[in-house]
Amino acid sequence: MKFDLKSIRFNTWLYFFLFSMAILLALGLLQVTMIKPYFRDQRVSSIEYVASEIADDLLNKDKLLQADIEDTFNMILNNDMCAVIFNDNGRVIYEEDALGATCTFDRFTTIDGESFIPLVEPIKIIESVVDDQVLSTSIISDVSDQEMVLYGRMIEGDLANYYLFINSPVEPIESYIELFTGQYYIIAFVVFIAAIGTSFFLSKRITYPIVKIKNEASKLTNGDYDVDFDIDSYSEINDLANTLAKTGKVMETTDELRQDLIANISHDIKTPLTMIKAYSEMIRDISGDDKTKRDKHLNVIIEEADYLDRLVDDMRDVSKLQAGQQTLNRTNFDMKETIERIIEHYRGGILKDMSISVDTDLVSSVVWADETAISRVISNFLSNAIKYSFADSKIMVRMIDSEDRLRIEVIDDGKGISESELPYIWTRYYKIDKGFSRNINSTGLGLAIAKAILEAHGAKYGVISKVNVGSTFWFELSKDYDGLSKRD
Ligand code: ADP
């Protein structure tokens, strides 16, 4: 399989992976920035705790005895500290040291910018804790160059005051940090491997349905409509699959319609041309001198030429209407009068037993529409009703009030249209009779033109039909300007 940097699969994997790495990095940074101050605070608190324990112990004694404070001083040894207690005169009363050379009490120590050796000048260090002040400061050991905490406080006894100082390096932090860093690397490595695997798995899982849809959809582009979009995945992908399945169906139908269309157009143009050619040859070879025959043949040629003319006109009109190039010329006109005029026109041409009637009890049937265009729609509905009915059929044009609209129905009891054909009859060149039985009056464009005109009017329209029962073609027009505002 070709590796594609722009593929959803690779990018989903990449984003998941980068996301995991970003979390790892954030954890690492957090470790570096937070862990040191955290341990330092812990260390200072533990020094303060030990100091307060020692102070409490000493306070409870009337007389300070070596044996009494031995236990507490063990704490100092166990906690990596050195400590000294001075009395009021600066004499060392007790001293304990677990640090050795790094202990600051016999070295130069800087407190508040002043440098001195506490054991040599004890009064100076004592001054920093008199009057219940607590000393808690950070110093850098000149031996190990490490950060140390210096803590001190005064202990008020019954007989005298004592001054306790404790010194301890923050240093074990480094070993903790090293320990944690080591662990962090191990965790980071495991997470790194897991991130690669998990993101690969997730990206594959998420993109699988998309890839499947893509593969099925690409079949459509090759004209293969045998596709399977039946996918049970995430909601959005299911929606996409459903949409594509519908698109596939529409494409399939459109393709069939396109083939019908080409067949129909070629048939519609070819037939009259063949007729024109045949009759012209007949006039040339046979009927040229016989006026009666010649006129008969010439009439056929003229009829066929008229048909071609109508076909081309209809084709142009439907294209113009559908492209929205034809503007409507709306006026207020009386629908009943228009319908009666059209019916009158058709009455002459229908069979003896056929009838056309108007059915309405409306007082006013004024509508706001383009009269010429609407006449064309009614003419088409009527001529279809006549064409697709039986010799003794009854055709009726009904007008009904429909709130602010006028509903016009052209009803016939003719051949009717099957349910499966109904959605397509409004499509241009669509003819149900695929046998191309020739009808000189049928261009297959009438309903496409009617549809375009009604849609330009924003009119509702439709058809109700049943095979061998009949059809009702209907539409609704605004009674007044815009169907909203009343006119004077
Ligand atoms: P045509 O020129 O073929 O009549 P139309 O666009 O007017 O074209 O109609 C499309 C098709 O719809 C017709 O070929 C016909 O099969 C069907 N049709 C239209 N009106 C009726 C009707 N009243 N009864 C039965 N079938 C109809």
Residues whose N, C-alpha, C, O or C-beta is under 5 A from the ligand:
A	BS01	ADP	N384 A385 Y388 K415 G416 I417 I425 Y430 K431 I432 D433 N441 S442 T443 G444 L445 G446 L447 A448 S471
